Structures are given as structure tokens and as C-alpha cells.
Amino acid sequence: MGYVAIKISKTAFSAQIVKIVRKYTDISISDIKKRINNQEFIMSCDHIDDEMIKQIINLYRELRKEDIPCLLYENDRETTCKYLENLIQWNKEIEEEIERENEREVNEFEEN
């Protein structure tokens, strides 16, 4: 399965970074620092978890608003908020299509 993630670029560790990151995840301060220093993802989720993708987008925007350099990833590629927003929309459309297909199958079954 694919994933979506955010990484904070190696930067001067600050209380501001901790304050923002802790709004979105409960990882410890030392773990946040370690992940930044080791260039590991701060937060990640499955590419079909729309609510977590929204949280990652919000974290990214809040960090960027404070001029904290960070990057979004979809699998191993850098990506953008726009791409992730489109991914959420695409996931919604697939879900709706599956629902319509299931309803059609149930209706066909009931008719027979």
C-alpha cells in the first residue's frame, strides 16, 4: 500500500516546531528532535486515510506559515498539497463508485 508523509527539513530545532507538531501527533519532544535530525517522517499514514491526509496537509501549512521548511511525500516522491487534495477527492469518488456498484448488485440480486 502507498503512504503519505511529512518530513521537516533538517533545521534548528525549536520550541515552535514542537508546539506545532504536537497539535497533530503525540510523539515526544525527543522523538520529534530525533526524527528531524535523522530526516525521518514526522507523521505518515496510508494513502487512503483521508482524515489523516488532511491532518498532514494542515501540519504542512502551519509549519510553512512559520517559515519552517518541510516536505510532503506520497510514497517515495515529494508532492504538493494540491496533489494530496486531489488524492482525497479521488478516494471519495472511488468510494462513491463502489457504493453505487454495491447498490446495483444488491438490486440485481433482489430482482432474481
PyMOL commands that set and color helices and strands:
alter all, ss='L'
color gray80, all
select helices_A, chain A and resi 15-22+29-37+50-65+81-111
alter helices_A, ss='H'
color red, helices_A
select strands_A, chain A and resi 3-8+43-46+70-74+77-79
alter strands_A, ss='S'
color yellow, strands_A
deselect
rebuild
show_as cartoon
